[in-house]
Amino acid sequence: MNIKSSQDLVSEAIQLIETLDTIKVKSMLSNDECILIDIRDIRELWKEGTIKNSKHIPRGMLEFWLDPQSSYFKENKFDLSKKIILYCALGMRSALAAKSLVEMGFKNIAHVNGGFDALKQSGFDIIEKKKK
């Protein structure tokens, strides 16, 4: 059996999607040009916090919450006319997720190079996410 590695899938995704550095993300956020979406698992948010003013959509629900034909669709969750910028812990899951959204037909999609770790190191405000 010849299967692709997860790293192969991520490498292929990166060839097809837009990758932004944290400087560009900070500029776009300050100009209200984008929606920043944290796709990490909720347990990661409880442990490490999340970026202030970002939205949370767990990776496993992303396509379903953004698909108007899905029973899980979250209508009016945010302004889809803005660029959607995804991030995960290091940038691998967000690359795969961005590719999936592009394949669904979304046009204004990107992900953060280096993910949450890079955003945190670049001085983005981190807020605590408490268990409900």
C-alpha positions as CSV (number, residue, x, y, z in Angstrom):
1,M,0.0,0.0,0.0
2,N,1.3,3.4,-1.0
3,I,-0.2,6.2,1.0
4,K,0.8,9.9,1.2
5,S,2.2,11.1,4.4
6,S,0.5,13.9,6.3
7,Q,3.5,16.1,5.5
8,D,3.0,15.4,1.7
9,L,-0.6,16.5,2.1
10,V,0.4,19.7,3.8
11,S,3.1,20.4,1.2
12,E,0.6,20.0,-1.6
13,A,-1.9,22.2,0.2
14,I,0.6,25.0,0.7
15,Q,1.2,25.1,-3.1
16,L,-2.6,25.8,-3.6
17,I,-3.4,28.3,-0.8
18,E,-2.3,31.7,0.4
19,T,0.0,31.8,3.4
20,L,0.3,35.0,5.4
21,D,3.0,36.0,7.9
22,T,2.0,37.5,11.2
23,I,2.9,41.0,10.2
24,K,0.4,40.9,7.3
25,V,-2.2,39.3,9.6
26,K,-1.7,42.1,12.3
27,S,-2.1,44.8,9.6
28,M,-5.3,43.2,8.2
29,L,-6.8,42.8,11.6
30,S,-6.1,46.3,12.6
31,N,-7.8,47.5,9.4
32,D,-10.8,45.2,9.9
33,E,-10.1,43.4,6.6
34,C,-10.3,39.9,7.8
35,I,-11.8,37.3,10.1
36,L,-9.2,35.3,12.1
37,I,-10.4,31.7,12.8
38,D,-8.8,29.4,15.4
39,I,-9.4,25.8,14.2
40,R,-7.6,24.1,17.1
41,D,-9.4,21.7,19.3
42,I,-11.3,23.3,22.2
43,R,-8.9,21.6,24.7
44,E,-6.0,23.5,23.1
45,L,-7.8,26.8,23.6
46,W,-8.5,25.9,27.3
47,K,-4.8,25.1,27.8
48,E,-3.2,27.9,25.9
49,G,-5.8,30.6,25.2
50,T,-6.7,32.1,21.9
51,I,-6.0,35.2,19.9
52,K,-8.2,38.2,21.0
53,N,-11.1,38.8,18.6
54,S,-10.6,35.5,16.8
55,K,-13.5,33.1,16.2
56,H,-13.3,29.5,17.1
57,I,-14.4,26.8,14.6
58,P,-13.1,23.3,15.5
59,R,-11.3,21.7,12.5
60,G,-13.7,18.9,12.4
61,M,-16.7,21.2,11.9
62,L,-15.2,23.8,9.6
63,E,-16.7,22.7,6.3
64,F,-20.0,21.9,7.9
65,W,-20.4,25.2,9.7
66,L,-19.6,27.1,6.5
67,D,-21.8,25.0,4.1
68,P,-25.2,26.5,3.7
69,Q,-26.5,23.1,2.7
70,S,-25.3,21.4,5.9
71,S,-27.6,20.9,8.9
72,Y,-24.7,22.3,11.0
73,F,-24.5,25.6,9.0
74,K,-23.9,28.6,11.2
75,E,-25.7,31.4,9.4
76,N,-24.4,34.9,9.9
77,K,-21.5,33.7,12.2
78,F,-19.3,36.3,10.6
79,D,-18.9,38.5,7.5
80,L,-17.9,36.2,4.6
81,S,-17.0,39.2,2.4
82,K,-13.8,39.6,4.5
83,K,-10.7,37.5,4.0
84,I,-10.9,34.3,6.2
85,I,-7.6,33.6,7.8
86,L,-7.3,30.2,9.5
87,Y,-4.7,29.2,12.2
88,C,-4.0,26.1,14.2
89,A,-1.0,25.4,16.5
90,L,1.8,25.4,13.9
91,G,0.1,25.9,10.5
92,M,-0.3,22.3,9.2
93,R,-4.0,21.7,10.0
94,S,-4.8,25.3,8.9
95,A,-3.1,24.6,5.5
96,L,-5.2,21.5,5.0
97,A,-8.4,23.4,6.2
98,A,-7.7,26.3,3.9
99,K,-7.3,24.0,0.9
100,S,-10.6,22.3,1.8
101,L,-12.4,25.7,1.8
102,V,-10.8,26.7,-1.5
103,E,-12.0,23.3,-2.9
104,M,-15.5,24.2,-1.6
105,G,-15.4,27.4,-3.7
106,F,-14.4,30.0,-1.1
107,K,-12.2,32.6,-2.8
108,N,-10.8,34.8,0.0
109,I,-9.0,32.2,2.2
110,A,-5.6,32.2,3.8
111,H,-3.7,30.6,6.7
112,V,-1.1,31.8,9.1
113,N,2.5,30.6,8.6
114,G,3.6,29.2,12.0
115,G,0.1,29.2,13.4
116,F,-0.8,30.1,17.0
117,D,2.9,29.8,18.1
118,A,4.0,32.4,15.6
119,L,1.0,34.7,16.4
120,K,1.9,34.5,20.1
121,Q,5.6,35.2,19.5
122,S,4.6,38.2,17.4
123,G,2.9,39.8,20.3
124,F,-0.8,39.2,19.5
125,D,-3.1,39.6,22.5
126,I,-3.9,36.2,24.0
127,I,-7.1,35.7,25.9
128,E,-8.0,32.9,28.3
129,K,-10.6,30.5,27.1
130,K,-12.4,28.9,30.1
131,K,-14.4,25.7,30.1
132,K,-18.1,26.2,30.1
